[in-house]
């Protein structure tokens, strides 16, 4: 039921290989990470549009080559023990997940609409090149066009729609991409919303819950999966 968020974001610098390892050490079977493209078109694992918060560098991921990104320290901001940790390529992260027997919730991090097609094309090409096991993968995104493109290019991979708002039209609006799951901000999930999502036949995931005392409440609402920074606690 527990998915480690950005690896295990409370235990190690988010979206790094050591963070994925920490999630596995905590005993989870699912991990969530983010991917976007470097300036030279390589899928890397990173959440923010810029490297400013989580490295010792500055600038947008989309403006920096893989070599420039690999030159950055992506660990010391979190703690001295993680100094020298690198931004992983998606290829490296996939290998790590496979080695640790983790199922991957891969968020396609799209900061600008024009990045949608290049990112998905590159990710799909990589998954096919590696012959990555489909049962160990789920694509997720806030962007419906991204999920629809995933469906067109690799329909056999499960898709999850991420949202932080929900209204009467939400279920209708996501139907075209035929998602497997809905990933909703736990702060907006009500019994009525939970019931509508479950009644529609979707797997229900919430993000990012770090208060373990609230877990039972969400379980009672029918939540199937909790995405958390603290997989060890849960």
MOWO-V635380 format. One record per backbone hydrogen bond with DSSP energy under -1.0 kcal/mol. CO is the residue of the C=O (numbers start at 1). NH is the residue of the N-H. If there is no record, write none. Layout:
co=CO nh=NH
co=CO nh=NH
This chain:
co=1 nh=226
co=3 nh=228
co=4 nh=32
co=5 nh=9
co=6 nh=15
co=8 nh=11
co=8 nh=12
co=16 nh=20
co=17 nh=21
co=18 nh=22
co=19 nh=23
co=20 nh=24
co=21 nh=25
co=22 nh=26
co=23 nh=28
co=24 nh=27
co=29 nh=103
co=30 nh=4
co=31 nh=105
co=32 nh=7
co=33 nh=107
co=35 nh=109
co=36 nh=44
co=38 nh=41
co=42 nh=38
co=43 nh=90
co=44 nh=36
co=49 nh=61
co=59 nh=51
co=60 nh=63
co=61 nh=64
co=64 nh=39
co=65 nh=69
co=66 nh=70
co=69 nh=72
co=75 nh=78
co=75 nh=79
co=79 nh=82
co=80 nh=83
co=82 nh=85
co=85 nh=74
co=88 nh=45
co=89 nh=93
co=90 nh=94
co=91 nh=95
co=92 nh=96
co=93 nh=97
co=94 nh=98
co=95 nh=99
co=96 nh=100
co=97 nh=102
co=98 nh=101
co=103 nh=31
co=104 nh=138
co=105 nh=33
co=106 nh=140
co=107 nh=35
co=107 nh=109
co=112 nh=115
co=113 nh=116
co=115 nh=119
co=116 nh=120
co=117 nh=121
co=118 nh=122
co=119 nh=123
co=120 nh=124
co=121 nh=125
co=122 nh=126
co=123 nh=127
co=124 nh=128
co=125 nh=129
co=126 nh=130
co=127 nh=132
co=133 nh=136
co=134 nh=137
co=136 nh=104
co=138 nh=106
co=139 nh=160
co=140 nh=108
co=141 nh=162
co=143 nh=147
co=144 nh=148
co=145 nh=149
co=146 nh=150
co=147 nh=151
co=148 nh=152
co=149 nh=153
co=150 nh=154
co=154 nh=157
co=158 nh=139
co=159 nh=180
co=159 nh=181
co=160 nh=141
co=161 nh=183
co=163 nh=185
co=167 nh=170
co=169 nh=173
co=170 nh=174
co=174 nh=177
co=175 nh=178
co=180 nh=203
co=181 nh=161
co=182 nh=205
co=183 nh=163
co=184 nh=207
co=185 nh=188
co=190 nh=194
co=191 nh=195
co=192 nh=196
co=193 nh=197
co=194 nh=198
co=195 nh=199
co=196 nh=200
co=197 nh=202
co=198 nh=201
co=203 nh=182
co=204 nh=224
co=204 nh=225
co=205 nh=184
co=206 nh=227
co=207 nh=186
co=211 nh=214
co=212 nh=215
co=214 nh=218
co=215 nh=219
co=216 nh=220
co=218 nh=223
co=219 nh=222
co=225 nh=206
co=226 nh=3
co=227 nh=209
co=228 nh=5
co=229 nh=10
co=230 nh=234
